Amino acid sequence: MASGCAIPVCPWVQSGNLKKKSGFFEVWAMELRAGTENGNILKKRGGGLILDAERQLESKRLYSGKILDVRVDQVLLPSGRKALREVVEHAPAVCILAENQAGAVLFVRQYRYPVGTSVLELPAGVVEPGEEPLDTACRELREETGFGAGKMVQVSRFYTSPGFCDEEIFFFYATGLEKAPLQGDDDECIQVETWDVPCIIQALARGEIEDGKTLFGLYWYLASKGIAP
C-alpha cells in the first residue's frame, strides 16, 4: 500500500491565509493558527487540516448491539453554542474487489432487509474483535465467494457516513484467485456473480449499482486500468 500522496492546495490559499474567492463562498483572511487551545480556526491532523473540534459535554447511550451502538451527545461548538449529535458507533469493516485470471470481478448479491431488496455488492464484512483488517478481508472473500487470494493489497480506507457514523471501511484489491471455500455465516444467503468490465460499465451507466462501497471500488478499479466508465 502506498504511504500517501501530497494533498493539492487550492490556488487561493497562500501564506497561511484563506483569501477571498468569488463564486459560492468568500472567506476573509482566516489565520491558520495551530498550537493554541482557544480561537483556533483550523488545525493540522494526519497531514491535513480540520476545523476546531466539538467538545463532548454529555453522552447518553440508547442502544448496544452486536455490530453497532447508538448514543446522543451534547457538544460545545467552537462558537460557544451547544448542540446535539446523534452518533452510531459501528465496528470497522472491509470491502474487497477481487479480480480473477480472466480479468472479471467477483460480486455477491444478497437481500438487504433495511432497504427491502436484493443488492449487488463487492464482498465485504465486519472486522471481528482482535482481527486485523487484512485477515478479515481474506476470511470474508473465502466465506462469501469460495475463493482465496494469492495477493491481497490494501488500497484505501474511508468513512461511510461521517455525519452520524464512525464506521470505517478498509478497501482491498485481491488477485491470484484460487478455490478455497470457507463456511460462512448461517444467516446469510448469497449468490456469487462474475462480471467482466463491459458489463460493469453498462451497469454503472444504467445506475444499477446502488451500494456506496461498491461504487467506490468499481470507479477506483476502472481508473486504475485507465478506463473511463
C-alpha positions as CSV (number, residue, x, y, z in Angstrom):
1,M,0.0,0.0,0.0
2,A,1.3,3.4,-0.9
3,S,2.3,5.6,2.1
4,G,0.2,8.5,0.8
5,C,0.3,11.4,-1.7
6,A,0.6,15.1,-1.5
7,I,-2.7,16.9,-1.0
8,P,-3.1,19.7,-3.6
9,V,-3.6,23.2,-2.1
10,C,-6.2,25.5,-3.7
11,P,-4.5,28.3,-5.5
12,W,-6.2,31.0,-3.4
13,V,-4.8,29.5,-0.2
14,Q,-1.5,31.2,0.3
15,S,0.9,32.1,3.1
16,G,-1.4,30.7,5.9
17,N,-4.4,32.7,4.9
18,L,-7.6,31.9,3.1
19,K,-8.3,34.8,0.8
20,K,-11.5,35.9,-0.9
21,K,-12.7,33.6,-3.7
22,S,-15.6,34.7,-5.9
23,G,-18.4,32.2,-6.6
24,F,-20.2,30.2,-3.9
25,F,-18.3,31.4,-0.9
26,E,-15.8,34.0,0.3
27,V,-13.5,33.7,3.3
28,W,-11.5,36.7,4.5
29,A,-8.0,36.2,5.9
30,M,-8.6,33.2,8.2
31,E,-5.4,32.8,10.0
32,L,-4.4,29.2,10.4
33,R,-3.1,29.2,13.9
34,A,-2.1,25.7,15.0
35,G,-0.9,25.0,18.5
36,T,-3.3,27.3,20.5
37,E,-6.1,25.9,22.7
38,N,-8.7,28.6,22.0
39,G,-9.7,30.6,19.0
40,N,-8.1,28.1,16.6
41,I,-10.0,28.0,13.2
42,L,-8.0,25.2,11.6
43,K,-5.6,22.7,12.9
44,K,-3.4,20.1,11.3
45,R,-4.3,16.5,11.7
46,G,-2.9,13.5,9.8
47,G,-1.3,15.7,7.2
48,G,-4.5,17.6,6.5
49,L,-6.5,20.5,8.0
50,I,-9.5,20.2,10.3
51,L,-11.9,22.6,11.9
52,D,-11.8,23.1,15.6
53,A,-13.1,20.1,17.5
54,E,-16.5,20.0,19.1
55,R,-16.2,19.1,22.8
56,Q,-18.4,16.5,24.4
57,L,-20.4,17.7,27.4
58,E,-22.8,14.8,28.0
59,S,-23.4,11.4,26.4
60,K,-26.3,9.1,26.7
61,R,-26.2,5.5,25.2
62,L,-29.5,4.5,23.8
63,Y,-28.7,1.1,22.3
64,S,-25.9,-1.5,22.3
65,G,-26.0,-4.2,19.7
66,K,-23.8,-6.8,18.0
67,I,-22.1,-4.6,15.5
68,L,-23.3,-1.1,16.5
69,D,-24.1,1.1,19.4
70,V,-26.2,4.3,19.3
71,R,-25.7,7.3,21.6
72,V,-26.8,11.0,21.7
73,D,-24.2,13.6,22.8
74,Q,-24.5,17.2,23.8
75,V,-21.4,19.1,22.5
76,L,-19.9,22.5,22.8
77,L,-19.3,24.2,19.4
78,P,-16.3,26.4,18.8
79,S,-18.7,29.3,18.7
80,G,-19.7,28.6,22.3
81,R,-23.2,27.3,21.4
82,K,-24.4,23.9,22.4
83,A,-25.8,21.2,20.0
84,L,-26.9,17.6,20.0
85,R,-25.1,14.9,18.0
86,E,-26.7,11.5,17.2
87,V,-23.9,9.0,16.8
88,V,-23.8,5.4,15.5
89,E,-20.7,3.6,16.7
90,H,-20.1,0.9,14.1
91,A,-17.4,-1.8,14.0
92,P,-14.8,-1.3,11.3
93,A,-15.4,-3.3,8.1
94,V,-13.6,-4.4,4.9
95,C,-14.5,-4.4,1.2
96,I,-12.7,-6.5,-1.4
97,L,-12.5,-6.0,-5.2
98,A,-11.5,-9.5,-6.3
99,E,-10.3,-9.9,-9.9
100,N,-9.9,-13.4,-11.4
101,Q,-7.4,-14.5,-14.0
102,A,-9.8,-13.6,-16.8
103,G,-10.0,-10.0,-15.7
104,A,-13.5,-10.3,-14.3
105,V,-14.7,-9.1,-10.9
106,L,-16.5,-11.1,-8.3
107,F,-19.7,-9.8,-6.8
108,V,-22.2,-11.1,-4.2
109,R,-25.9,-10.5,-4.4
110,Q,-27.9,-10.7,-1.2
111,Y,-31.2,-9.5,0.2
112,R,-30.7,-6.4,2.5
113,Y,-33.5,-6.1,4.9
114,P,-33.1,-2.4,5.8
115,V,-33.7,-1.4,2.1
116,G,-36.1,-4.2,1.3
117,T,-34.4,-5.5,-1.8
118,S,-31.5,-7.6,-3.1
119,V,-28.3,-5.6,-3.6
120,L,-25.3,-6.3,-5.8
121,E,-22.1,-5.7,-3.9
122,L,-18.5,-6.4,-3.7
123,P,-17.6,-8.9,-1.0
124,A,-17.4,-7.2,2.4
125,G,-17.7,-7.9,6.1
126,V,-17.2,-6.7,9.7
127,V,-13.8,-6.9,11.4
128,E,-14.1,-9.2,14.3
129,P,-12.6,-8.3,17.7
130,G,-8.9,-9.0,17.8
131,E,-8.8,-9.4,14.0
132,E,-6.7,-7.4,11.6
133,P,-8.4,-5.9,8.5
134,L,-6.2,-7.9,6.2
135,D,-7.2,-11.2,7.9
136,T,-10.8,-10.1,7.7
137,A,-10.6,-9.5,4.0
138,C,-9.0,-12.9,3.4
139,R,-11.7,-14.6,5.5
140,E,-14.7,-12.7,4.1
141,L,-13.6,-13.4,0.5
142,R,-13.4,-17.1,1.1
143,E,-16.7,-17.2,3.1
144,E,-18.7,-15.1,0.6
145,T,-17.2,-16.2,-2.8
146,G,-15.4,-19.5,-2.1
147,F,-12.1,-18.1,-3.4
148,G,-8.9,-17.3,-1.7
149,A,-6.5,-14.6,-2.9
150,G,-2.8,-15.2,-3.8
151,K,-2.3,-11.4,-3.3
152,M,-4.4,-9.1,-1.1
153,V,-3.4,-5.4,-1.1
154,Q,-5.0,-2.6,0.9
155,V,-5.8,0.3,-1.4
156,S,-7.6,2.7,0.8
157,R,-9.7,3.3,3.8
158,F,-12.7,5.6,4.2
159,Y,-15.7,6.6,6.4
160,T,-19.1,5.6,5.1
161,S,-21.2,8.3,6.6
162,P,-19.2,10.5,9.0
163,G,-22.1,12.9,9.6
164,F,-23.5,10.4,12.1
165,C,-21.5,7.2,12.0
166,D,-17.9,6.3,12.7
167,E,-17.8,3.2,10.5
168,E,-14.5,2.9,8.6
169,I,-14.1,0.6,5.7
170,F,-10.7,-0.8,4.6
171,F,-10.7,-1.4,0.8
172,F,-8.6,-4.3,-0.6
173,Y,-7.7,-5.4,-4.1
174,A,-7.4,-9.2,-4.5
175,T,-5.8,-11.1,-7.3
176,G,-4.4,-14.6,-7.9
177,L,-7.8,-16.2,-7.0
178,E,-8.0,-19.9,-6.3
179,K,-10.9,-22.1,-5.0
180,A,-10.7,-22.1,-1.2
181,P,-14.2,-22.1,0.3
182,L,-14.8,-21.4,4.0
183,Q,-18.1,-21.9,5.9
184,G,-19.9,-18.5,6.1
185,D,-22.5,-17.1,8.4
186,D,-25.7,-19.1,8.9
187,D,-27.9,-16.0,8.5
188,E,-26.5,-15.1,5.0
189,C,-28.0,-16.2,1.7
190,I,-25.5,-15.1,-1.0
191,Q,-25.4,-15.5,-4.8
192,V,-22.0,-15.1,-6.3
193,E,-21.7,-13.4,-9.7
194,T,-18.8,-12.7,-12.0
195,W,-18.9,-9.6,-14.3
196,D,-16.5,-8.5,-16.9
197,V,-15.5,-4.9,-17.5
198,P,-18.0,-4.1,-20.3
199,C,-20.9,-5.4,-18.1
200,I,-19.6,-3.3,-15.2
201,I,-19.5,-0.2,-17.3
202,Q,-23.0,-0.8,-18.6
203,A,-24.4,-1.3,-15.1
204,L,-22.8,1.9,-13.9
205,A,-24.2,3.8,-16.8
206,R,-27.7,2.5,-16.1
207,G,-27.4,3.3,-12.4
208,E,-27.8,-0.4,-11.4
209,I,-25.1,-0.3,-8.8
210,E,-26.6,1.2,-5.7
211,D,-24.2,0.3,-2.9
212,G,-21.8,3.0,-1.9
213,K,-18.7,1.0,-1.2
214,T,-19.2,-1.0,-4.4
215,L,-19.4,2.2,-6.4
216,F,-16.2,3.4,-4.8
217,G,-14.4,0.2,-5.6
218,L,-15.6,-0.1,-9.2
219,Y,-14.6,3.5,-10.0
220,W,-11.2,3.0,-8.4
221,Y,-10.8,-0.2,-10.4
222,L,-11.7,1.3,-13.7
223,A,-9.5,4.3,-13.1
224,S,-6.6,2.1,-12.2
225,K,-7.0,0.4,-15.6
226,G,-7.2,3.7,-17.4
227,I,-10.8,3.0,-18.4
228,A,-13.4,5.8,-18.5
229,P,-16.8,4.5,-17.3
